[in-house]
Structures are given as C-alpha cells and as structure tokens.
C-alpha cells in the first residue's frame, strides 16, 4: 500500500517552494534528495552532531529531527542560502580568516548556529558561544578557532547580517 503524499509549501533560501512529501519524510532528506541542497549533512542520525542544522524562521534547528511537513509555511535557509550576492557571509569569512574549519563536515551546522546566536544573543563572550555550539560536534579543530571567529563577528557588531 502506497503512502499518500502531503502537499507543503515554504520559502527556501528566498524562493517559494511547493512540494509533495511522505508524512514521515525528514526535512534533511527532503532538502537533500528533492531540492539537491546537500549542505545540511546527515552525520549521526540521532540529532547529536548538528551537521544538519538549518534556519527555520530564523532559528537554528536540526533538520534530522523535523518532519518535512512541519516546515509547511516556514522560511528555511540552508547553508547554500547564507552567502549573499556580494560574497561570503561574515561568519563564513571569519571562519576562513581564523582557520575555523578543517574537513568541513561540521561547518554548515556551525555557521547556521552562529548566525542564530548572533541574531538572538545580546552579547557573545567565549562561554556563551561555547554553550551555543554545544549541540554541534567537530572532530578536527578543537573549537577554539570556531569560537574566535564567532567572537570576531560579534565584536564587529554586524550581528551576522
């Protein structure tokens, strides 16, 4: 017996999208398989690593924990939608300057979470940044360069925009 598809619509990286999904389809799989946006990585299948993070209505969420139908009506930004027409996002630029990435697997989730922190936290000191990144696992950098990059953007006052 075939499962009935559910129609959904949302804004994806600034453009309206309509789709039909299985009710049990995870958002991360929908983004990767149906929209070919593979920047949100499937790293752990248990929502521990944060590699699948996307912005949902401006807040970082783990796309492996949400059903695609839960995104109906939402505004979603993936790592592919973060950079602007003039170049990299300030968080991406700072990570580059501080060598805040190595293999790059965790980087999309780190960038998404940093953008959320910059938009929602009044001030970002090292402790606050580390707490904000607690749901993201990096096995390469040791986090200090990532923290330094986010702190630089926070200190610049750009709020990541």
MODELLER restraints for C-alpha pairs under 7 A, 6 or more apart:
rsr = mdl.restraints
at = mdl.atoms
rsr.add(forms.Gaussian(group=physical.xy_distance, feature=features.Distance(at['CA:3:A'], at['CA:22:A']), mean=6.71, stdev=0.5))
rsr.add(forms.Gaussian(group=physical.xy_distance, feature=features.Distance(at['CA:4:A'], at['CA:22:A']), mean=6.73, stdev=0.5))
rsr.add(forms.Gaussian(group=physical.xy_distance, feature=features.Distance(at['CA:5:A'], at['CA:20:A']), mean=5.54, stdev=0.5))
rsr.add(forms.Gaussian(group=physical.xy_distance, feature=features.Distance(at['CA:5:A'], at['CA:21:A']), mean=5.10, stdev=0.5))
rsr.add(forms.Gaussian(group=physical.xy_distance, feature=features.Distance(at['CA:5:A'], at['CA:22:A']), mean=4.81, stdev=0.5))
rsr.add(forms.Gaussian(group=physical.xy_distance, feature=features.Distance(at['CA:5:A'], at['CA:23:A']), mean=6.71, stdev=0.5))
rsr.add(forms.Gaussian(group=physical.xy_distance, feature=features.Distance(at['CA:6:A'], at['CA:20:A']), mean=5.19, stdev=0.5))
rsr.add(forms.Gaussian(group=physical.xy_distance, feature=features.Distance(at['CA:6:A'], at['CA:21:A']), mean=5.26, stdev=0.5))
rsr.add(forms.Gaussian(group=physical.xy_distance, feature=features.Distance(at['CA:6:A'], at['CA:22:A']), mean=6.12, stdev=0.5))
rsr.add(forms.Gaussian(group=physical.xy_distance, feature=features.Distance(at['CA:6:A'], at['CA:23:A']), mean=6.28, stdev=0.5))
rsr.add(forms.Gaussian(group=physical.xy_distance, feature=features.Distance(at['CA:7:A'], at['CA:19:A']), mean=5.74, stdev=0.5))
rsr.add(forms.Gaussian(group=physical.xy_distance, feature=features.Distance(at['CA:7:A'], at['CA:20:A']), mean=4.32, stdev=0.5))
rsr.add(forms.Gaussian(group=physical.xy_distance, feature=features.Distance(at['CA:7:A'], at['CA:21:A']), mean=6.50, stdev=0.5))
rsr.add(forms.Gaussian(group=physical.xy_distance, feature=features.Distance(at['CA:8:A'], at['CA:18:A']), mean=5.80, stdev=0.5))
rsr.add(forms.Gaussian(group=physical.xy_distance, feature=features.Distance(at['CA:8:A'], at['CA:19:A']), mean=5.42, stdev=0.5))
rsr.add(forms.Gaussian(group=physical.xy_distance, feature=features.Distance(at['CA:8:A'], at['CA:20:A']), mean=6.04, stdev=0.5))
rsr.add(forms.Gaussian(group=physical.xy_distance, feature=features.Distance(at['CA:8:A'], at['CA:69:A']), mean=6.32, stdev=0.5))
rsr.add(forms.Gaussian(group=physical.xy_distance, feature=features.Distance(at['CA:8:A'], at['CA:72:A']), mean=5.04, stdev=0.5))
rsr.add(forms.Gaussian(group=physical.xy_distance, feature=features.Distance(at['CA:9:A'], at['CA:17:A']), mean=5.43, stdev=0.5))
rsr.add(forms.Gaussian(group=physical.xy_distance, feature=features.Distance(at['CA:9:A'], at['CA:18:A']), mean=4.26, stdev=0.5))
rsr.add(forms.Gaussian(group=physical.xy_distance, feature=features.Distance(at['CA:9:A'], at['CA:19:A']), mean=6.25, stdev=0.5))
rsr.add(forms.Gaussian(group=physical.xy_distance, feature=features.Distance(at['CA:9:A'], at['CA:72:A']), mean=5.29, stdev=0.5))
rsr.add(forms.Gaussian(group=physical.xy_distance, feature=features.Distance(at['CA:9:A'], at['CA:73:A']), mean=5.76, stdev=0.5))
rsr.add(forms.Gaussian(group=physical.xy_distance, feature=features.Distance(at['CA:10:A'], at['CA:16:A']), mean=5.82, stdev=0.5))
rsr.add(forms.Gaussian(group=physical.xy_distance, feature=features.Distance(at['CA:10:A'], at['CA:17:A']), mean=5.39, stdev=0.5))
rsr.add(forms.Gaussian(group=physical.xy_distance, feature=features.Distance(at['CA:10:A'], at['CA:18:A']), mean=6.67, stdev=0.5))
rsr.add(forms.Gaussian(group=physical.xy_distance, feature=features.Distance(at['CA:10:A'], at['CA:71:A']), mean=6.80, stdev=0.5))
rsr.add(forms.Gaussian(group=physical.xy_distance, feature=features.Distance(at['CA:10:A'], at['CA:72:A']), mean=5.55, stdev=0.5))
rsr.add(forms.Gaussian(group=physical.xy_distance, feature=features.Distance(at['CA:10:A'], at['CA:73:A']), mean=4.70, stdev=0.5))
rsr.add(forms.Gaussian(group=physical.xy_distance, feature=features.Distance(at['CA:10:A'], at['CA:74:A']), mean=5.09, stdev=0.5))
rsr.add(forms.Gaussian(group=physical.xy_distance, feature=features.Distance(at['CA:10:A'], at['CA:75:A']), mean=5.98, stdev=0.5))
rsr.add(forms.Gaussian(group=physical.xy_distance, feature=features.Distance(at['CA:11:A'], at['CA:17:A']), mean=5.77, stdev=0.5))
rsr.add(forms.Gaussian(group=physical.xy_distance, feature=features.Distance(at['CA:11:A'], at['CA:74:A']), mean=6.34, stdev=0.5))
rsr.add(forms.Gaussian(group=physical.xy_distance, feature=features.Distance(at['CA:11:A'], at['CA:75:A']), mean=4.69, stdev=0.5))
rsr.add(forms.Gaussian(group=physical.xy_distance, feature=features.Distance(at['CA:11:A'], at['CA:76:A']), mean=5.97, stdev=0.5))
rsr.add(forms.Gaussian(group=physical.xy_distance, feature=features.Distance(at['CA:12:A'], at['CA:75:A']), mean=6.24, stdev=0.5))
rsr.add(forms.Gaussian(group=physical.xy_distance, feature=features.Distance(at['CA:12:A'], at['CA:76:A']), mean=4.93, stdev=0.5))
rsr.add(forms.Gaussian(group=physical.xy_distance, feature=features.Distance(at['CA:12:A'], at['CA:77:A']), mean=5.94, stdev=0.5))
rsr.add(forms.Gaussian(group=physical.xy_distance, feature=features.Distance(at['CA:13:A'], at['CA:76:A']), mean=6.18, stdev=0.5))
rsr.add(forms.Gaussian(group=physical.xy_distance, feature=features.Distance(at['CA:13:A'], at['CA:77:A']), mean=4.76, stdev=0.5))
rsr.add(forms.Gaussian(group=physical.xy_distance, feature=features.Distance(at['CA:13:A'], at['CA:78:A']), mean=6.58, stdev=0.5))
rsr.add(forms.Gaussian(group=physical.xy_distance, feature=features.Distance(at['CA:13:A'], at['CA:81:A']), mean=4.77, stdev=0.5))
rsr.add(forms.Gaussian(group=physical.xy_distance, feature=features.Distance(at['CA:23:A'], at['CA:69:A']), mean=6.44, stdev=0.5))
rsr.add(forms.Gaussian(group=physical.xy_distance, feature=features.Distance(at['CA:24:A'], at['CA:67:A']), mean=6.30, stdev=0.5))
rsr.add(forms.Gaussian(group=physical.xy_distance, feature=features.Distance(at['CA:25:A'], at['CA:67:A']), mean=5.67, stdev=0.5))
rsr.add(forms.Gaussian(group=physical.xy_distance, feature=features.Distance(at['CA:25:A'], at['CA:68:A']), mean=5.83, stdev=0.5))
rsr.add(forms.Gaussian(group=physical.xy_distance, feature=features.Distance(at['CA:26:A'], at['CA:64:A']), mean=5.98, stdev=0.5))
rsr.add(forms.Gaussian(group=physical.xy_distance, feature=features.Distance(at['CA:26:A'], at['CA:66:A']), mean=5.75, stdev=0.5))
rsr.add(forms.Gaussian(group=physical.xy_distance, feature=features.Distance(at['CA:26:A'], at['CA:67:A']), mean=4.26, stdev=0.5))
rsr.add(forms.Gaussian(group=physical.xy_distance, feature=features.Distance(at['CA:26:A'], at['CA:68:A']), mean=5.26, stdev=0.5))
rsr.add(forms.Gaussian(group=physical.xy_distance, feature=features.Distance(at['CA:27:A'], at['CA:63:A']), mean=5.23, stdev=0.5))
rsr.add(forms.Gaussian(group=physical.xy_distance, feature=features.Distance(at['CA:27:A'], at['CA:64:A']), mean=6.39, stdev=0.5))
rsr.add(forms.Gaussian(group=physical.xy_distance, feature=features.Distance(at['CA:27:A'], at['CA:66:A']), mean=5.65, stdev=0.5))
rsr.add(forms.Gaussian(group=physical.xy_distance, feature=features.Distance(at['CA:27:A'], at['CA:67:A']), mean=5.14, stdev=0.5))
rsr.add(forms.Gaussian(group=physical.xy_distance, feature=features.Distance(at['CA:27:A'], at['CA:68:A']), mean=4.08, stdev=0.5))
rsr.add(forms.Gaussian(group=physical.xy_distance, feature=features.Distance(at['CA:28:A'], at['CA:40:A']), mean=6.65, stdev=0.5))
rsr.add(forms.Gaussian(group=physical.xy_distance, feature=features.Distance(at['CA:28:A'], at['CA:52:A']), mean=6.62, stdev=0.5))
rsr.add(forms.Gaussian(group=physical.xy_distance, feature=features.Distance(at['CA:28:A'], at['CA:63:A']), mean=4.75, stdev=0.5))
rsr.add(forms.Gaussian(group=physical.xy_distance, feature=features.Distance(at['CA:28:A'], at['CA:64:A']), mean=5.34, stdev=0.5))
rsr.add(forms.Gaussian(group=physical.xy_distance, feature=features.Distance(at['CA:30:A'], at['CA:68:A']), mean=6.53, stdev=0.5))
rsr.add(forms.Gaussian(group=physical.xy_distance, feature=features.Distance(at['CA:31:A'], at['CA:37:A']), mean=5.53, stdev=0.5))
rsr.add(forms.Gaussian(group=physical.xy_distance, feature=features.Distance(at['CA:32:A'], at['CA:38:A']), mean=4.75, stdev=0.5))
rsr.add(forms.Gaussian(group=physical.xy_distance, feature=features.Distance(at['CA:39:A'], at['CA:79:A']), mean=5.88, stdev=0.5))
rsr.add(forms.Gaussian(group=physical.xy_distance, feature=features.Distance(at['CA:39:A'], at['CA:80:A']), mean=6.58, stdev=0.5))
rsr.add(forms.Gaussian(group=physical.xy_distance, feature=features.Distance(at['CA:39:A'], at['CA:108:A']), mean=6.36, stdev=0.5))
rsr.add(forms.Gaussian(group=physical.xy_distance, feature=features.Distance(at['CA:40:A'], at['CA:51:A']), mean=6.20, stdev=0.5))
rsr.add(forms.Gaussian(group=physical.xy_distance, feature=features.Distance(at['CA:40:A'], at['CA:52:A']), mean=4.25, stdev=0.5))
rsr.add(forms.Gaussian(group=physical.xy_distance, feature=features.Distance(at['CA:40:A'], at['CA:53:A']), mean=6.22, stdev=0.5))
rsr.add(forms.Gaussian(group=physical.xy_distance, feature=features.Distance(at['CA:40:A'], at['CA:78:A']), mean=6.91, stdev=0.5))
rsr.add(forms.Gaussian(group=physical.xy_distance, feature=features.Distance(at['CA:40:A'], at['CA:108:A']), mean=6.55, stdev=0.5))
rsr.add(forms.Gaussian(group=physical.xy_distance, feature=features.Distance(at['CA:41:A'], at['CA:51:A']), mean=5.14, stdev=0.5))
rsr.add(forms.Gaussian(group=physical.xy_distance, feature=features.Distance(at['CA:41:A'], at['CA:52:A']), mean=4.72, stdev=0.5))
rsr.add(forms.Gaussian(group=physical.xy_distance, feature=features.Distance(at['CA:42:A'], at['CA:51:A']), mean=6.51, stdev=0.5))
rsr.add(forms.Gaussian(group=physical.xy_distance, feature=features.Distance(at['CA:42:A'], at['CA:52:A']), mean=5.77, stdev=0.5))
rsr.add(forms.Gaussian(group=physical.xy_distance, feature=features.Distance(at['CA:43:A'], at['CA:49:A']), mean=6.46, stdev=0.5))
rsr.add(forms.Gaussian(group=physical.xy_distance, feature=features.Distance(at['CA:43:A'], at['CA:51:A']), mean=6.00, stdev=0.5))
rsr.add(forms.Gaussian(group=physical.xy_distance, feature=features.Distance(at['CA:45:A'], at['CA:64:A']), mean=6.80, stdev=0.5))
rsr.add(forms.Gaussian(group=physical.xy_distance, feature=features.Distance(at['CA:47:A'], at['CA:62:A']), mean=6.57, stdev=0.5))
rsr.add(forms.Gaussian(group=physical.xy_distance, feature=features.Distance(at['CA:47:A'], at['CA:64:A']), mean=6.34, stdev=0.5))
rsr.add(forms.Gaussian(group=physical.xy_distance, feature=features.Distance(at['CA:47:A'], at['CA:65:A']), mean=6.42, stdev=0.5))
rsr.add(forms.Gaussian(group=physical.xy_distance, feature=features.Distance(at['CA:48:A'], at['CA:135:A']), mean=6.29, stdev=0.5))
rsr.add(forms.Gaussian(group=physical.xy_distance, feature=features.Distance(at['CA:49:A'], at['CA:135:A']), mean=6.23, stdev=0.5))
rsr.add(forms.Gaussian(group=physical.xy_distance, feature=features.Distance(at['CA:49:A'], at['CA:136:A']), mean=4.85, stdev=0.5))
rsr.add(forms.Gaussian(group=physical.xy_distance, feature=features.Distance(at['CA:49:A'], at['CA:137:A']), mean=4.79, stdev=0.5))
rsr.add(forms.Gaussian(group=physical.xy_distance, feature=features.Distance(at['CA:50:A'], at['CA:62:A']), mean=6.18, stdev=0.5))
rsr.add(forms.Gaussian(group=physical.xy_distance, feature=features.Distance(at['CA:50:A'], at['CA:109:A']), mean=5.50, stdev=0.5))
rsr.add(forms.Gaussian(group=physical.xy_distance, feature=features.Distance(at['CA:50:A'], at['CA:135:A']), mean=5.74, stdev=0.5))
rsr.add(forms.Gaussian(group=physical.xy_distance, feature=features.Distance(at['CA:50:A'], at['CA:136:A']), mean=4.38, stdev=0.5))
rsr.add(forms.Gaussian(group=physical.xy_distance, feature=features.Distance(at['CA:50:A'], at['CA:137:A']), mean=6.60, stdev=0.5))
rsr.add(forms.Gaussian(group=physical.xy_distance, feature=features.Distance(at['CA:51:A'], at['CA:105:A']), mean=6.93, stdev=0.5))
rsr.add(forms.Gaussian(group=physical.xy_distance, feature=features.Distance(at['CA:51:A'], at['CA:106:A']), mean=5.02, stdev=0.5))
rsr.add(forms.Gaussian(group=physical.xy_distance, feature=features.Distance(at['CA:51:A'], at['CA:108:A']), mean=6.47, stdev=0.5))
rsr.add(forms.Gaussian(group=physical.xy_distance, feature=features.Distance(at['CA:51:A'], at['CA:109:A']), mean=4.58, stdev=0.5))
rsr.add(forms.Gaussian(group=physical.xy_distance, feature=features.Distance(at['CA:51:A'], at['CA:136:A']), mean=6.83, stdev=0.5))
rsr.add(forms.Gaussian(group=physical.xy_distance, feature=features.Distance(at['CA:52:A'], at['CA:62:A']), mean=5.51, stdev=0.5))
rsr.add(forms.Gaussian(group=physical.xy_distance, feature=features.Distance(at['CA:52:A'], at['CA:63:A']), mean=5.45, stdev=0.5))
rsr.add(forms.Gaussian(group=physical.xy_distance, feature=features.Distance(at['CA:52:A'], at['CA:64:A']), mean=6.34, stdev=0.5))
rsr.add(forms.Gaussian(group=physical.xy_distance, feature=features.Distance(at['CA:52:A'], at['CA:109:A']), mean=6.01, stdev=0.5))
rsr.add(forms.Gaussian(group=physical.xy_distance, feature=features.Distance(at['CA:53:A'], at['CA:60:A']), mean=6.09, stdev=0.5))
rsr.add(forms.Gaussian(group=physical.xy_distance, feature=features.Distance(at['CA:53:A'], at['CA:61:A']), mean=5.34, stdev=0.5))
rsr.add(forms.Gaussian(group=physical.xy_distance, feature=features.Distance(at['CA:53:A'], at['CA:62:A']), mean=4.41, stdev=0.5))
rsr.add(forms.Gaussian(group=physical.xy_distance, feature=features.Distance(at['CA:53:A'], at['CA:63:A']), mean=5.71, stdev=0.5))
rsr.add(forms.Gaussian(group=physical.xy_distance, feature=features.Distance(at['CA:53:A'], at['CA:109:A']), mean=4.73, stdev=0.5))
rsr.add(forms.Gaussian(group=physical.xy_distance, feature=features.Distance(at['CA:53:A'], at['CA:112:A']), mean=6.30, stdev=0.5))
rsr.add(forms.Gaussian(group=physical.xy_distance, feature=features.Distance(at['CA:54:A'], at['CA:60:A']), mean=5.52, stdev=0.5))
rsr.add(forms.Gaussian(group=physical.xy_distance, feature=features.Distance(at['CA:54:A'], at['CA:61:A']), mean=5.65, stdev=0.5))
rsr.add(forms.Gaussian(group=physical.xy_distance, feature=features.Distance(at['CA:54:A'], at['CA:62:A']), mean=6.52, stdev=0.5))
rsr.add(forms.Gaussian(group=physical.xy_distance, feature=features.Distance(at['CA:54:A'], at['CA:63:A']), mean=6.39, stdev=0.5))
rsr.add(forms.Gaussian(group=physical.xy_distance, feature=features.Distance(at['CA:54:A'], at['CA:76:A']), mean=6.90, stdev=0.5))
rsr.add(forms.Gaussian(group=physical.xy_distance, feature=features.Distance(at['CA:54:A'], at['CA:77:A']), mean=5.94, stdev=0.5))
rsr.add(forms.Gaussian(group=physical.xy_distance, feature=features.Distance(at['CA:54:A'], at['CA:78:A']), mean=4.99, stdev=0.5))
rsr.add(forms.Gaussian(group=physical.xy_distance, feature=features.Distance(at['CA:54:A'], at['CA:112:A']), mean=6.05, stdev=0.5))
rsr.add(forms.Gaussian(group=physical.xy_distance, feature=features.Distance(at['CA:55:A'], at['CA:61:A']), mean=6.15, stdev=0.5))
rsr.add(forms.Gaussian(group=physical.xy_distance, feature=features.Distance(at['CA:55:A'], at['CA:76:A']), mean=5.52, stdev=0.5))
rsr.add(forms.Gaussian(group=physical.xy_distance, feature=features.Distance(at['CA:55:A'], at['CA:77:A']), mean=4.99, stdev=0.5))
rsr.add(forms.Gaussian(group=physical.xy_distance, feature=features.Distance(at['CA:55:A'], at['CA:78:A']), mean=6.48, stdev=0.5))
rsr.add(forms.Gaussian(group=physical.xy_distance, feature=features.Distance(at['CA:55:A'], at['CA:112:A']), mean=6.51, stdev=0.5))
rsr.add(forms.Gaussian(group=physical.xy_distance, feature=features.Distance(at['CA:56:A'], at['CA:74:A']), mean=6.52, stdev=0.5))
rsr.add(forms.Gaussian(group=physical.xy_distance, feature=features.Distance(at['CA:56:A'], at['CA:75:A']), mean=5.76, stdev=0.5))
rsr.add(forms.Gaussian(group=physical.xy_distance, feature=features.Distance(at['CA:56:A'], at['CA:76:A']), mean=4.69, stdev=0.5))
rsr.add(forms.Gaussian(group=physical.xy_distance, feature=features.Distance(at['CA:56:A'], at['CA:77:A']), mean=6.69, stdev=0.5))
rsr.add(forms.Gaussian(group=physical.xy_distance, feature=features.Distance(at['CA:57:A'], at['CA:74:A']), mean=5.99, stdev=0.5))
rsr.add(forms.Gaussian(group=physical.xy_distance, feature=features.Distance(at['CA:57:A'], at['CA:75:A']), mean=4.92, stdev=0.5))
rsr.add(forms.Gaussian(group=physical.xy_distance, feature=features.Distance(at['CA:57:A'], at['CA:76:A']), mean=6.28, stdev=0.5))
rsr.add(forms.Gaussian(group=physical.xy_distance, feature=features.Distance(at['CA:58:A'], at['CA:116:A']), mean=6.84, stdev=0.5))
rsr.add(forms.Gaussian(group=physical.xy_distance, feature=features.Distance(at['CA:59:A'], at['CA:116:A']), mean=5.58, stdev=0.5))
rsr.add(forms.Gaussian(group=physical.xy_distance, feature=features.Distance(at['CA:60:A'], at['CA:112:A']), mean=6.18, stdev=0.5))
rsr.add(forms.Gaussian(group=physical.xy_distance, feature=features.Distance(at['CA:60:A'], at['CA:113:A']), mean=5.57, stdev=0.5))
rsr.add(forms.Gaussian(group=physical.xy_distance, feature=features.Distance(at['CA:60:A'], at['CA:116:A']), mean=5.78, stdev=0.5))
rsr.add(forms.Gaussian(group=physical.xy_distance, feature=features.Distance(at['CA:79:A'], at['CA:108:A']), mean=5.62, stdev=0.5))
rsr.add(forms.Gaussian(group=physical.xy_distance, feature=features.Distance(at['CA:79:A'], at['CA:112:A']), mean=6.89, stdev=0.5))
rsr.add(forms.Gaussian(group=physical.xy_distance, feature=features.Distance(at['CA:82:A'], at['CA:89:A']), mean=6.22, stdev=0.5))
rsr.add(forms.Gaussian(group=physical.xy_distance, feature=features.Distance(at['CA:83:A'], at['CA:89:A']), mean=4.71, stdev=0.5))
rsr.add(forms.Gaussian(group=physical.xy_distance, feature=features.Distance(at['CA:90:A'], at['CA:153:A']), mean=6.70, stdev=0.5))
rsr.add(forms.Gaussian(group=physical.xy_distance, feature=features.Distance(at['CA:90:A'], at['CA:160:A']), mean=5.86, stdev=0.5))
rsr.add(forms.Gaussian(group=physical.xy_distance, feature=features.Distance(at['CA:91:A'], at['CA:111:A']), mean=6.36, stdev=0.5))
rsr.add(forms.Gaussian(group=physical.xy_distance, feature=features.Distance(at['CA:91:A'], at['CA:150:A']), mean=6.49, stdev=0.5))
rsr.add(forms.Gaussian(group=physical.xy_distance, feature=features.Distance(at['CA:91:A'], at['CA:153:A']), mean=6.47, stdev=0.5))
rsr.add(forms.Gaussian(group=physical.xy_distance, feature=features.Distance(at['CA:91:A'], at['CA:160:A']), mean=6.34, stdev=0.5))
rsr.add(forms.Gaussian(group=physical.xy_distance, feature=features.Distance(at['CA:92:A'], at['CA:111:A']), mean=6.78, stdev=0.5))
rsr.add(forms.Gaussian(group=physical.xy_distance, feature=features.Distance(at['CA:94:A'], at['CA:149:A']), mean=4.86, stdev=0.5))
rsr.add(forms.Gaussian(group=physical.xy_distance, feature=features.Distance(at['CA:94:A'], at['CA:153:A']), mean=6.90, stdev=0.5))
rsr.add(forms.Gaussian(group=physical.xy_distance, feature=features.Distance(at['CA:95:A'], at['CA:101:A']), mean=6.73, stdev=0.5))
rsr.add(forms.Gaussian(group=physical.xy_distance, feature=features.Distance(at['CA:95:A'], at['CA:146:A']), mean=6.32, stdev=0.5))
rsr.add(forms.Gaussian(group=physical.xy_distance, feature=features.Distance(at['CA:95:A'], at['CA:149:A']), mean=5.23, stdev=0.5))
rsr.add(forms.Gaussian(group=physical.xy_distance, feature=features.Distance(at['CA:98:A'], at['CA:145:A']), mean=5.67, stdev=0.5))
rsr.add(forms.Gaussian(group=physical.xy_distance, feature=features.Distance(at['CA:98:A'], at['CA:149:A']), mean=5.86, stdev=0.5))
rsr.add(forms.Gaussian(group=physical.xy_distance, feature=features.Distance(at['CA:99:A'], at['CA:145:A']), mean=6.39, stdev=0.5))
rsr.add(forms.Gaussian(group=physical.xy_distance, feature=features.Distance(at['CA:100:A'], at['CA:141:A']), mean=6.83, stdev=0.5))
rsr.add(forms.Gaussian(group=physical.xy_distance, feature=features.Distance(at['CA:100:A'], at['CA:145:A']), mean=4.68, stdev=0.5))
rsr.add(forms.Gaussian(group=physical.xy_distance, feature=features.Distance(at['CA:100:A'], at['CA:146:A']), mean=4.58, stdev=0.5))
rsr.add(forms.Gaussian(group=physical.xy_distance, feature=features.Distance(at['CA:100:A'], at['CA:149:A']), mean=6.89, stdev=0.5))
rsr.add(forms.Gaussian(group=physical.xy_distance, feature=features.Distance(at['CA:101:A'], at['CA:107:A']), mean=6.50, stdev=0.5))
rsr.add(forms.Gaussian(group=physical.xy_distance, feature=features.Distance(at['CA:101:A'], at['CA:141:A']), mean=6.46, stdev=0.5))
rsr.add(forms.Gaussian(group=physical.xy_distance, feature=features.Distance(at['CA:102:A'], at['CA:140:A']), mean=6.16, stdev=0.5))
rsr.add(forms.Gaussian(group=physical.xy_distance, feature=features.Distance(at['CA:102:A'], at['CA:141:A']), mean=6.54, stdev=0.5))
rsr.add(forms.Gaussian(group=physical.xy_distance, feature=features.Distance(at['CA:103:A'], at['CA:140:A']), mean=7.00, stdev=0.5))
rsr.add(forms.Gaussian(group=physical.xy_distance, feature=features.Distance(at['CA:106:A'], at['CA:137:A']), mean=6.79, stdev=0.5))
rsr.add(forms.Gaussian(group=physical.xy_distance, feature=features.Distance(at['CA:106:A'], at['CA:138:A']), mean=5.82, stdev=0.5))
rsr.add(forms.Gaussian(group=physical.xy_distance, feature=features.Distance(at['CA:109:A'], at['CA:136:A']), mean=6.94, stdev=0.5))
rsr.add(forms.Gaussian(group=physical.xy_distance, feature=features.Distance(at['CA:110:A'], at['CA:136:A']), mean=6.67, stdev=0.5))
rsr.add(forms.Gaussian(group=physical.xy_distance, feature=features.Distance(at['CA:113:A'], at['CA:133:A']), mean=6.85, stdev=0.5))
rsr.add(forms.Gaussian(group=physical.xy_distance, feature=features.Distance(at['CA:114:A'], at['CA:150:A']), mean=6.51, stdev=0.5))
rsr.add(forms.Gaussian(group=physical.xy_distance, feature=features.Distance(at['CA:115:A'], at['CA:160:A']), mean=5.71, stdev=0.5))
rsr.add(forms.Gaussian(group=physical.xy_distance, feature=features.Distance(at['CA:117:A'], at['CA:132:A']), mean=6.77, stdev=0.5))
rsr.add(forms.Gaussian(group=physical.xy_distance, feature=features.Distance(at['CA:118:A'], at['CA:154:A']), mean=6.43, stdev=0.5))
rsr.add(forms.Gaussian(group=physical.xy_distance, feature=features.Distance(at['CA:118:A'], at['CA:159:A']), mean=4.86, stdev=0.5))
rsr.add(forms.Gaussian(group=physical.xy_distance, feature=features.Distance(at['CA:118:A'], at['CA:160:A']), mean=5.85, stdev=0.5))
rsr.add(forms.Gaussian(group=physical.xy_distance, feature=features.Distance(at['CA:119:A'], at['CA:159:A']), mean=5.63, stdev=0.5))
rsr.add(forms.Gaussian(group=physical.xy_distance, feature=features.Distance(at['CA:124:A'], at['CA:151:A']), mean=6.61, stdev=0.5))
rsr.add(forms.Gaussian(group=physical.xy_distance, feature=features.Distance(at['CA:124:A'], at['CA:154:A']), mean=6.39, stdev=0.5))
rsr.add(forms.Gaussian(group=physical.xy_distance, feature=features.Distance(at['CA:125:A'], at['CA:151:A']), mean=6.81, stdev=0.5))
rsr.add(forms.Gaussian(group=physical.xy_distance, feature=features.Distance(at['CA:126:A'], at['CA:147:A']), mean=6.62, stdev=0.5))
rsr.add(forms.Gaussian(group=physical.xy_distance, feature=features.Distance(at['CA:129:A'], at['CA:147:A']), mean=6.33, stdev=0.5))
rsr.add(forms.Gaussian(group=physical.xy_distance, feature=features.Distance(at['CA:130:A'], at['CA:147:A']), mean=6.84, stdev=0.5))
rsr.add(forms.Gaussian(group=physical.xy_distance, feature=features.Distance(at['CA:153:A'], at['CA:160:A']), mean=6.58, stdev=0.5))
